[in-house]
Amino acid sequence: MSAGPSPLEQFAIKRLVDIHIGGLDVSITNSSVFMLLAIALITIFLTLGMRQQAMVPGRWQSMVELSYEFVAKMVRDNVGSEGMRYFPFVFTLFMFILFCNLLGMVPFSFTVTSHIIVTFAMAIVVFLGVTIIGFIRHGTHFLKLFVPDGVPIFLLPLLVVIELLSYLTRPISLSVRLFANMMAGHTMLKVFGGFVVALGILAGWAPLAFVVALTGLEIGIAILQAYVFAILSCIYLNDAINLHH
Amino acid sequence: MSEGEPPTRLNDLDARLRRLRERTPSEDEADVGPGLPSRSAAGFAFRVGVELLAALMVGGGIGWLLDRWFGTLPLFLLIFFFLGAGAGLLNVFRAAKEMNRND
């Protein structure tokens, strides 16, 4: 029916270099290329931006300092000064997601974060890391997180199970939120882009205007979702360190 | 240059910064409290949807796995589906409380 390419085609993983080691497929795909590109860009952005270390920062340097201050404040506000020990991790997470999301907004590029396995891998690292930190810091006291206070004893088993389930939900909701936002946004862009072509020069202007607006919105979402992922990691970290919801 | 140096000189930057810092309370003891960017209603609605869906997925998944171990197919799936729904509502409730605190 439809002659053009599917709007989901942009999410296809393509093998660029075939590498198989002992039955493991570790080929270099377009996904891994864009991850490496994001890391390279972050390194360039941060190191070259701080090259001069001027007391009065230039434009580039203030962007670097701004991102540092932003994440540092986020960690301090949400976890407290004790959480600053985990600042490097949160900063890495935030910058990686931010650059992957923004790279995806470049035409013809690939959006790494539109694949649930990527976002889930990051979410499960956060989840396991936070759980391990909680057990190391509080030992078995950490399990108190699952026991709400002021509950009649006969309701307690039920509520503990629900609390436990709610805790196990975290990696799923964390990863689904980022993945669904990116995937939905990019699919929508492609679909409306297709409308522009299909409706031609007569009526194609309306979807074109919509696509322009949507592109601005998507860039906002790209930044916002990186922020949401990082701040939720901070909140989970806060639960593990300070033991309260 | 009769009007002297412009007021934004580098030399007294330190002093001015110190003065500013004294005026604004230090951020170190900022109270611990999450500040989610749930300003937009659509963003919040999306969050609620994801929370519910994820909880149902986790609940159903655990129930199904237990059933597969014990061979009691619909039993645990049903129980954990509803427990998952409960957990999802709990998450939504907490998210709503967070949002209220931000306003």
Chai-1 contact restraints between the chains, C-beta under 6 A:
chainA,res_idxA,chainB,res_idxB,connection_type,confidence,min_distance_angstrom,max_distance_angstrom,comment,restraint_id
A,D77,B,A30,contact,1.0,0.0,6.0,A-B,restraint_1
A,N78,B,P34,contact,1.0,0.0,6.0,A-B,restraint_2
A,G80,B,V32,contact,1.0,0.0,6.0,A-B,restraint_3
A,S81,B,D28,contact,1.0,0.0,6.0,A-B,restraint_4
A,V161,B,L83,contact,1.0,0.0,6.0,A-B,restraint_5
A,I162,B,L83,contact,1.0,0.0,6.0,A-B,restraint_6
A,I162,B,G86,contact,1.0,0.0,6.0,A-B,restraint_7
A,I162,B,A87,contact,1.0,0.0,6.0,A-B,restraint_8
A,L165,B,G59,contact,1.0,0.0,6.0,A-B,restraint_9
A,L165,B,L83,contact,1.0,0.0,6.0,A-B,restraint_10
A,L165,B,G84,contact,1.0,0.0,6.0,A-B,restraint_11
A,L165,B,A87,contact,1.0,0.0,6.0,A-B,restraint_12
A,S166,B,A87,contact,1.0,0.0,6.0,A-B,restraint_13
A,S166,B,L90,contact,1.0,0.0,6.0,A-B,restraint_14
A,S166,B,N91,contact,1.0,0.0,6.0,A-B,restraint_15
A,L168,B,V58,contact,1.0,0.0,6.0,A-B,restraint_16
A,T169,B,A54,contact,1.0,0.0,6.0,A-B,restraint_17
A,T169,B,A55,contact,1.0,0.0,6.0,A-B,restraint_18
A,T169,B,V58,contact,1.0,0.0,6.0,A-B,restraint_19
A,I172,B,A54,contact,1.0,0.0,6.0,A-B,restraint_20
A,I172,B,M57,contact,1.0,0.0,6.0,A-B,restraint_21
A,I172,B,V58,contact,1.0,0.0,6.0,A-B,restraint_22
A,S173,B,V50,contact,1.0,0.0,6.0,A-B,restraint_23
A,S173,B,E51,contact,1.0,0.0,6.0,A-B,restraint_24
A,S173,B,A54,contact,1.0,0.0,6.0,A-B,restraint_25
A,V176,B,V50,contact,1.0,0.0,6.0,A-B,restraint_26
A,V176,B,A54,contact,1.0,0.0,6.0,A-B,restraint_27
A,R177,B,V50,contact,1.0,0.0,6.0,A-B,restraint_28
A,I235,B,P34,contact,1.0,0.0,6.0,A-B,restraint_29
